[in-house]
């Protein structure tokens, strides 16, 4: 299992990167299902591999965190590879007089 993780494709510019990544991800799912199957057997659970691959419970909060981390990771990689720019918005601040007026109203 560790061998599969250590051999994930690293060069995102490689034209076959996505297919290699998909292959590694699928292999990771298979290996995890095998691991869970063996663990289940040792604990006298009768799950089959298909059930483990398709119906493993994952809390929504965990899935949300993973999804958000992936968005951040991909965005940062895009910035570092000079493929994406960081969006910047200029906001005009209020003058000192306008701030004092707002404070008087509050």
JOHUKA-V853147 format. One record per helix or strand of 3 or more residues. SS is the DSSP state (helix for helix, strand for strand). FROM is the first residue (numbers start at 1). LEN is the number of residues. Records with the same first field share a line. If there is no record, write none. Layout:
BEGIN
SS = FROM-LEN, FROM-LEN
END
This chain:
BEGIN
helix = 2-5, 17-26, 49-7, 60-21, 96-10
END
